[in-house]
Amino acid sequence: MTSGTVGGARTAGPGGEASPGGPVDGGGDSRWRRERLAGLGELLNRPLTSYYLILACSGLLLALGLMMVLSASSIEALQKTGSPFSWFIKQSFSVAIGLPVMWVCSRLPQRFFRFAGYPLMVLAILGLILVIFIGETELGAQRWIYIGGLTIQPSEPAKLGLVIWGADLLSRRAKGGRIEWRQLLIPLMPGTALLAVLVMLGSDLGTTLVLMLIFLALLWVVGAPLRLFGGILAVASLATVIMISVEGYRSARIQGWLDVWGNAQGSGYQAAQGQIAMGSGGWFGLGLGSSRQKWSWVPHAESDFIFSIIGEELGLMGTLLVVALFGLLGYAGLRVATRVKDPFVRLTSSAAVAWICGQAIVNIGAVIGALPITGIPLPLVSYGGSALLPTLAALGMLLSFAKREPGAAEALAARGPGPAARALSWLGLGRPAGGFRRPRLRPDNEARGVKGPT
């Protein structure tokens, strides 16, 4: 049947192809989908995909975090300090420090990170010991050291230290992707156990769980036997049960989690108020700044429960955006781990993803009621400089590793100078835009007075 006209519309010609000017039929639609999928696959296979995904997701989460910290903290900040911008200014100051740290880390070589893990671990252990003696206790946990107007939480840089130190140890000792038991016992397992014990002495179960996530991620990537995971999980579960049993407030939290609305005026109060905030947001939220629950209803709305305020003000779409950004960030980090063949990069990237995305899952799970409340922040979004700075340093490290992907260095060189370099060139402080250099003359030409290159 040849193509014709029915009711003024062109019909499909032979082979299912639409005539010029007509609508695309089923065959053309399938071809269009295949072309779009091929284009997406080509985009994902580009050398700098991981680099730009990490950069974009980090920037969007950071911007969203600043916006939501301002909204969520304004009421309590006004009540406590007389200014609704107090905590927002502090968070902005942390971002102003953290972004240069991230930029510097993105330009550092791999050997720097391999070296930095050891002093980071030492400083983290010393800081955690100091917390035991001079740390302040709030809400049942002893996590913070107050020095003047600064608040330091040593358990946060301990996560970064364990990621780098553990990755360096295993990359040096792994053979054929596997390790032996005796190589695990000293010193990785004792080092992780020491950090976990010091953190638990400060009654910080949430951070201990994140440290265990990092440890298990390192073992998984290096190819540790499954029976080892079973033994570690059994010991960790037993220790968790004991810690919950000996501390009354932890038992109350578990009861509040199991029956939120039965304990809505007691141990389940924070969870109940957070779920009210999430439920009242609907599909698109009440509008930025329009939260009702931040008016002293949701405890720690700017930190541990900022995700509930996102759900209330930006709705389900806002929360799905946050989840999607963390998913893309995790994908980019694992993409770096699989495309760069260096064992240290593979281990470090995987452990960093387990830390950042795992912590996000634990925080979001606590807010929506899927997990007990542990009191850990949402990375890049929650208020708190002690958590933000190590996270930005880790993301800068991932950016540095992303430049080591096949073809990434060539793609970056072909891209030309960035905005900062161009701005410096306009001021006469750097290379001209485009990286132009005047060609050097050969010594014999210079001696003859030749004015151009040979």
URWOUR-V365213 format. One record per residue. N is the residue number from 1. RES is the residue in three letters. D_LAST is the distance of its C-alpha to the last C-alpha in Angstrom with 2 decimals. Layout:
n=N res=RES d_last=D_LAST
n=N res=RES d_last=D_LAST
//
This chain:
n=1 res=MET d_last=69.61
n=2 res=THR d_last=67.20
n=3 res=SER d_last=65.77
n=4 res=GLY d_last=68.01
n=5 res=THR d_last=68.98
n=6 res=VAL d_last=71.49
n=7 res=GLY d_last=72.55
n=8 res=GLY d_last=69.48
n=9 res=ALA d_last=67.03
n=10 res=ARG d_last=64.93
n=11 res=THR d_last=65.90
n=12 res=ALA d_last=63.66
n=13 res=GLY d_last=62.83
n=14 res=PRO d_last=62.77
n=15 res=GLY d_last=61.05
n=16 res=GLY d_last=61.68
n=17 res=GLU d_last=58.84
n=18 res=ALA d_last=59.61
n=19 res=SER d_last=59.66
n=20 res=PRO d_last=57.24
n=21 res=GLY d_last=58.40
n=22 res=GLY d_last=60.82
n=23 res=PRO d_last=60.96
n=24 res=VAL d_last=59.27
n=25 res=ASP d_last=61.86
n=26 res=GLY d_last=62.15
n=27 res=GLY d_last=59.65
n=28 res=GLY d_last=57.01
n=29 res=ASP d_last=57.71
n=30 res=SER d_last=57.12
n=31 res=ARG d_last=53.83
n=32 res=TRP d_last=52.82
n=33 res=ARG d_last=53.71
n=34 res=ARG d_last=51.74
n=35 res=GLU d_last=48.67
n=36 res=ARG d_last=49.09
n=37 res=LEU d_last=49.58
n=38 res=ALA d_last=46.53
n=39 res=GLY d_last=44.51
n=40 res=LEU d_last=45.96
n=41 res=GLY d_last=45.19
n=42 res=GLU d_last=41.57
n=43 res=LEU d_last=41.40
n=44 res=LEU d_last=42.97
n=45 res=ASN d_last=40.61
n=46 res=ARG d_last=37.47
n=47 res=PRO d_last=35.66
n=48 res=LEU d_last=36.30
n=49 res=THR d_last=39.92
n=50 res=SER d_last=41.41
n=51 res=TYR d_last=39.20
n=52 res=TYR d_last=40.17
n=53 res=LEU d_last=43.79
n=54 res=ILE d_last=44.21
n=55 res=LEU d_last=42.63
n=56 res=ALA d_last=44.69
n=57 res=CYS d_last=47.98
n=58 res=SER d_last=47.73
n=59 res=GLY d_last=47.01
n=60 res=LEU d_last=49.84
n=61 res=LEU d_last=52.33
n=62 res=LEU d_last=51.45
n=63 res=ALA d_last=51.89
n=64 res=LEU d_last=55.12
n=65 res=GLY d_last=56.31
n=66 res=LEU d_last=55.86
n=67 res=MET d_last=57.67
n=68 res=MET d_last=60.52
n=69 res=VAL d_last=60.89
n=70 res=LEU d_last=61.44
n=71 res=SER d_last=64.01
n=72 res=ALA d_last=65.78
n=73 res=SER d_last=66.02
n=74 res=SER d_last=66.89
n=75 res=ILE d_last=70.67
n=76 res=GLU d_last=71.04
n=77 res=ALA d_last=68.55
n=78 res=LEU d_last=70.58
n=79 res=GLN d_last=73.77
n=80 res=LYS d_last=72.49
n=81 res=THR d_last=70.12
n=82 res=GLY d_last=71.06
n=83 res=SER d_last=67.65
n=84 res=PRO d_last=66.63
n=85 res=PHE d_last=62.96
n=86 res=SER d_last=63.42
n=87 res=TRP d_last=62.33
n=88 res=PHE d_last=59.67
n=89 res=ILE d_last=58.09
n=90 res=LYS d_last=58.20
n=91 res=GLN d_last=56.60
n=92 res=SER d_last=53.90
n=93 res=PHE d_last=53.23
n=94 res=SER d_last=52.90
n=95 res=VAL d_last=50.45
n=96 res=ALA d_last=48.44
n=97 res=ILE d_last=48.18
n=98 res=GLY d_last=47.77
n=99 res=LEU d_last=44.84
n=100 res=PRO d_last=42.47
n=101 res=VAL d_last=43.84
n=102 res=MET d_last=43.04
n=103 res=TRP d_last=39.49
n=104 res=VAL d_last=38.89
n=105 res=CYS d_last=40.43
n=106 res=SER d_last=38.23
n=107 res=ARG d_last=35.14
n=108 res=LEU d_last=36.67
n=109 res=PRO d_last=35.93
n=110 res=GLN d_last=38.68
n=111 res=ARG d_last=39.42
n=112 res=PHE d_last=40.50
n=113 res=PHE d_last=43.15
n=114 res=ARG d_last=44.40
n=115 res=PHE d_last=44.99
n=116 res=ALA d_last=46.42
n=117 res=GLY d_last=49.30
n=118 res=TYR d_last=51.22
n=119 res=PRO d_last=51.43
n=120 res=LEU d_last=52.13
n=121 res=MET d_last=55.07
n=122 res=VAL d_last=56.40
n=123 res=LEU d_last=56.22
n=124 res=ALA d_last=57.87
n=125 res=ILE d_last=60.69
n=126 res=LEU d_last=61.30
n=127 res=GLY d_last=61.34
n=128 res=LEU d_last=63.80
n=129 res=ILE d_last=66.03
n=130 res=LEU d_last=66.01
n=131 res=VAL d_last=67.06
n=132 res=ILE d_last=70.17
n=133 res=PHE d_last=71.26
n=134 res=ILE d_last=70.11
n=135 res=GLY d_last=69.12
n=136 res=GLU d_last=70.93
n=137 res=THR d_last=72.97
n=138 res=GLU d_last=72.95
n=139 res=LEU d_last=74.64
n=140 res=GLY d_last=75.46
n=141 res=ALA d_last=71.94
n=142 res=GLN d_last=70.56
n=143 res=ARG d_last=66.83
n=144 res=TRP d_last=65.70
n=145 res=ILE d_last=65.11
n=146 res=TYR d_last=65.43
n=147 res=ILE d_last=63.56
n=148 res=GLY d_last=64.17
n=149 res=GLY d_last=63.11
n=150 res=LEU d_last=60.91
n=151 res=THR d_last=62.14
n=152 res=ILE d_last=60.53
n=153 res=GLN d_last=61.28
n=154 res=PRO d_last=59.98
n=155 res=SER d_last=60.67
n=156 res=GLU d_last=57.72
n=157 res=PRO d_last=54.91
n=158 res=ALA d_last=56.91
n=159 res=LYS d_last=55.94
n=160 res=LEU d_last=52.21
n=161 res=GLY d_last=52.81
n=162 res=LEU d_last=54.74
n=163 res=VAL d_last=52.10
n=164 res=ILE d_last=49.26
n=165 res=TRP d_last=51.41
n=166 res=GLY d_last=53.23
n=167 res=ALA d_last=50.11
n=168 res=ASP d_last=48.51
n=169 res=LEU d_last=51.74
n=170 res=LEU d_last=52.17
n=171 res=SER d_last=48.56
n=172 res=ARG d_last=48.84
n=173 res=ARG d_last=52.25
n=174 res=ALA d_last=52.12
n=175 res=LYS d_last=51.99
n=176 res=GLY d_last=51.66
n=177 res=GLY d_last=52.24
n=178 res=ARG d_last=55.67
n=179 res=ILE d_last=57.19
n=180 res=GLU d_last=60.45
n=181 res=TRP d_last=63.28
n=182 res=ARG d_last=63.02
n=183 res=GLN d_last=59.37
n=184 res=LEU d_last=60.48
n=185 res=LEU d_last=63.28
n=186 res=ILE d_last=61.21
n=187 res=PRO d_last=59.58
n=188 res=LEU d_last=58.66
n=189 res=MET d_last=62.21
n=190 res=PRO d_last=63.67
n=191 res=GLY d_last=60.81
n=192 res=THR d_last=61.38
n=193 res=ALA d_last=65.13
n=194 res=LEU d_last=64.82
n=195 res=LEU d_last=62.90
n=196 res=ALA d_last=65.41
n=197 res=VAL d_last=68.39
n=198 res=LEU d_last=67.09
n=199 res=VAL d_last=66.40
n=200 res=MET d_last=69.85
n=201 res=LEU d_last=71.51
n=202 res=GLY d_last=70.36
n=203 res=SER d_last=72.01
n=204 res=ASP d_last=68.77
n=205 res=LEU d_last=69.34
n=206 res=GLY d_last=66.65
n=207 res=THR d_last=63.77
n=208 res=THR d_last=65.26
n=209 res=LEU d_last=65.05
n=210 res=VAL d_last=61.36
n=211 res=LEU d_last=60.69
n=212 res=MET d_last=62.51
n=213 res=LEU d_last=60.40
n=214 res=ILE d_last=57.23
n=215 res=PHE d_last=58.80
n=216 res=LEU d_last=59.98
n=217 res=ALA d_last=56.60
n=218 res=LEU d_last=54.91
n=219 res=LEU d_last=57.55
n=220 res=TRP d_last=57.32
n=221 res=VAL d_last=53.57
n=222 res=VAL d_last=53.77
n=223 res=GLY d_last=56.58
n=224 res=ALA d_last=59.64
n=225 res=PRO d_last=62.93
n=226 res=LEU d_last=65.04
n=227 res=ARG d_last=68.03
n=228 res=LEU d_last=66.11
n=229 res=PHE d_last=65.60
n=230 res=GLY d_last=69.31
n=231 res=GLY d_last=70.29
n=232 res=ILE d_last=68.02
n=233 res=LEU d_last=69.22
n=234 res=ALA d_last=72.82
n=235 res=VAL d_last=72.50
n=236 res=ALA d_last=70.65
n=237 res=SER d_last=73.31
n=238 res=LEU d_last=76.10
n=239 res=ALA d_last=74.52
n=240 res=THR d_last=74.06
n=241 res=VAL d_last=77.71
n=242 res=ILE d_last=78.85
n=243 res=MET d_last=76.77
n=244 res=ILE d_last=78.11
n=245 res=SER d_last=81.65
n=246 res=VAL d_last=81.62
n=247 res=GLU d_last=80.20
n=248 res=GLY d_last=82.50
n=249 res=TYR d_last=79.91
n=250 res=ARG d_last=77.87
n=251 res=SER d_last=80.98
n=252 res=ALA d_last=81.66
n=253 res=ARG d_last=78.15
n=254 res=ILE d_last=78.70
n=255 res=GLN d_last=82.06
n=256 res=GLY d_last=80.53
n=257 res=TRP d_last=77.84
n=258 res=LEU d_last=80.39
n=259 res=ASP d_last=82.64
n=260 res=VAL d_last=80.66
n=261 res=TRP d_last=83.30
n=262 res=GLY d_last=86.17
n=263 res=ASN d_last=84.53
n=264 res=ALA d_last=83.00
n=265 res=GLN d_last=84.64
n=266 res=GLY d_last=83.80
n=267 res=SER d_last=81.16
n=268 res=GLY d_last=79.85
n=269 res=TYR d_last=79.50
n=270 res=GLN d_last=75.72
n=271 res=ALA d_last=75.20
n=272 res=ALA d_last=77.76
n=273 res=GLN d_last=76.24
n=274 res=GLY d_last=72.77
n=275 res=GLN d_last=74.08
n=276 res=ILE d_last=75.87
n=277 res=ALA d_last=72.60
n=278 res=MET d_last=70.82
n=279 res=GLY d_last=73.69
n=280 res=SER d_last=74.04
n=281 res=GLY d_last=70.43
n=282 res=GLY d_last=70.99
n=283 res=TRP d_last=68.15
n=284 res=PHE d_last=66.13
n=285 res=GLY d_last=67.62
n=286 res=LEU d_last=69.50
n=287 res=GLY d_last=66.40
n=288 res=LEU d_last=64.00
n=289 res=GLY d_last=66.07
n=290 res=SER d_last=69.36
n=291 res=SER d_last=70.32
n=292 res=ARG d_last=73.96
n=293 res=GLN d_last=73.77
n=294 res=LYS d_last=71.45
n=295 res=TRP d_last=74.41
n=296 res=SER d_last=75.44
n=297 res=TRP d_last=76.36
n=298 res=VAL d_last=73.49
n=299 res=PRO d_last=72.99
n=300 res=HIS d_last=69.38
n=301 res=ALA d_last=68.17
n=302 res=GLU d_last=64.83
n=303 res=SER d_last=64.04
n=304 res=ASP d_last=65.82
n=305 res=PHE d_last=67.19
n=306 res=ILE d_last=64.46
n=307 res=PHE d_last=64.20
n=308 res=SER d_last=67.74
n=309 res=ILE d_last=66.83
n=310 res=ILE d_last=63.87
n=311 res=GLY d_last=66.38
n=312 res=GLU d_last=68.79
n=313 res=GLU d_last=66.40
n=314 res=LEU d_last=63.89
n=315 res=GLY d_last=66.21
n=316 res=LEU d_last=65.65
n=317 res=MET d_last=62.38
n=318 res=GLY d_last=61.03
n=319 res=THR d_last=62.06
n=320 res=LEU d_last=60.59
n=321 res=LEU d_last=57.28
n=322 res=VAL d_last=57.31
n=323 res=VAL d_last=58.20
n=324 res=ALA d_last=55.46
n=325 res=LEU d_last=52.81
n=326 res=PHE d_last=53.91
n=327 res=GLY d_last=53.97
n=328 res=LEU d_last=50.40
n=329 res=LEU d_last=49.35
n=330 res=GLY d_last=51.08
n=331 res=TYR d_last=49.51
n=332 res=ALA d_last=46.00
n=333 res=GLY d_last=46.72
n=334 res=LEU d_last=48.17
n=335 res=ARG d_last=45.25
n=336 res=VAL d_last=42.93
n=337 res=ALA d_last=45.39
n=338 res=THR d_last=45.39
n=339 res=ARG d_last=41.68
n=340 res=VAL d_last=40.36
n=341 res=LYS d_last=41.54
n=342 res=ASP d_last=41.61
n=343 res=PRO d_last=45.36
n=344 res=PHE d_last=45.09
n=345 res=VAL d_last=43.44
n=346 res=ARG d_last=46.02
n=347 res=LEU d_last=48.92
n=348 res=THR d_last=47.79
n=349 res=SER d_last=47.05
n=350 res=SER d_last=50.40
n=351 res=ALA d_last=52.35
n=352 res=ALA d_last=50.81
n=353 res=VAL d_last=51.78
n=354 res=ALA d_last=55.27
n=355 res=TRP d_last=55.61
n=356 res=ILE d_last=54.45
n=357 res=CYS d_last=55.83
n=358 res=GLY d_last=58.87
n=359 res=GLN d_last=59.74
n=360 res=ALA d_last=59.41
n=361 res=ILE d_last=61.78
n=362 res=VAL d_last=64.29
n=363 res=ASN d_last=64.22
n=364 res=ILE d_last=64.56
n=365 res=GLY d_last=67.19
n=366 res=ALA d_last=69.24
n=367 res=VAL d_last=69.13
n=368 res=ILE d_last=70.27
n=369 res=GLY d_last=72.91
n=370 res=ALA d_last=71.49
n=371 res=LEU d_last=71.04
n=372 res=PRO d_last=72.86
n=373 res=ILE d_last=71.48
n=374 res=THR d_last=69.37
n=375 res=GLY d_last=67.95
n=376 res=ILE d_last=64.22
n=377 res=PRO d_last=61.85
n=378 res=LEU d_last=59.78
n=379 res=PRO d_last=56.14
n=380 res=LEU d_last=53.95
n=381 res=VAL d_last=56.90
n=382 res=SER d_last=59.78
n=383 res=TYR d_last=60.19
n=384 res=GLY d_last=59.25
n=385 res=GLY d_last=56.24
n=386 res=SER d_last=57.04
n=387 res=ALA d_last=56.57
n=388 res=LEU d_last=53.66
n=389 res=LEU d_last=51.22
n=390 res=PRO d_last=51.27
n=391 res=THR d_last=51.03
n=392 res=LEU d_last=47.90
n=393 res=ALA d_last=46.39
n=394 res=ALA d_last=47.19
n=395 res=LEU d_last=45.62
n=396 res=GLY d_last=42.43
n=397 res=MET d_last=42.44
n=398 res=LEU d_last=42.85
n=399 res=LEU d_last=39.85
n=400 res=SER d_last=37.79
n=401 res=PHE d_last=39.08
n=402 res=ALA d_last=38.45
n=403 res=LYS d_last=34.71
n=404 res=ARG d_last=35.09
n=405 res=GLU d_last=36.41
n=406 res=PRO d_last=34.53
n=407 res=GLY d_last=31.65
n=408 res=ALA d_last=32.42
n=409 res=ALA d_last=29.37
n=410 res=GLU d_last=27.06
n=411 res=ALA d_last=29.26
n=412 res=LEU d_last=29.14
n=413 res=ALA d_last=25.36
n=414 res=ALA d_last=25.26
n=415 res=ARG d_last=27.91
n=416 res=GLY d_last=25.69
n=417 res=PRO d_last=27.11
n=418 res=GLY d_last=30.89
n=419 res=PRO d_last=33.14
n=420 res=ALA d_last=33.24
n=421 res=ALA d_last=29.47
n=422 res=ARG d_last=29.28
n=423 res=ALA d_last=32.18
n=424 res=LEU d_last=30.57
n=425 res=SER d_last=27.37
n=426 res=TRP d_last=29.65
n=427 res=LEU d_last=31.25
n=428 res=GLY d_last=28.01
n=429 res=LEU d_last=28.84
n=430 res=GLY d_last=26.31
n=431 res=ARG d_last=23.08
n=432 res=PRO d_last=22.80
n=433 res=ALA d_last=24.48
n=434 res=GLY d_last=22.40
n=435 res=GLY d_last=20.71
n=436 res=PHE d_last=17.59
n=437 res=ARG d_last=15.39
n=438 res=ARG d_last=12.82
n=439 res=PRO d_last=9.53
n=440 res=ARG d_last=9.39
n=441 res=LEU d_last=7.28
n=442 res=ARG d_last=7.53
n=443 res=PRO d_last=10.90
n=444 res=ASP d_last=10.33
n=445 res=ASN d_last=7.95
n=446 res=GLU d_last=10.63
n=447 res=ALA d_last=13.21
n=448 res=ARG d_last=12.21
n=449 res=GLY d_last=12.22
n=450 res=VAL d_last=8.85
n=451 res=LYS d_last=9.46
n=452 res=GLY d_last=6.61
n=453 res=PRO d_last=3.79
n=454 res=THR d_last=0.00
//
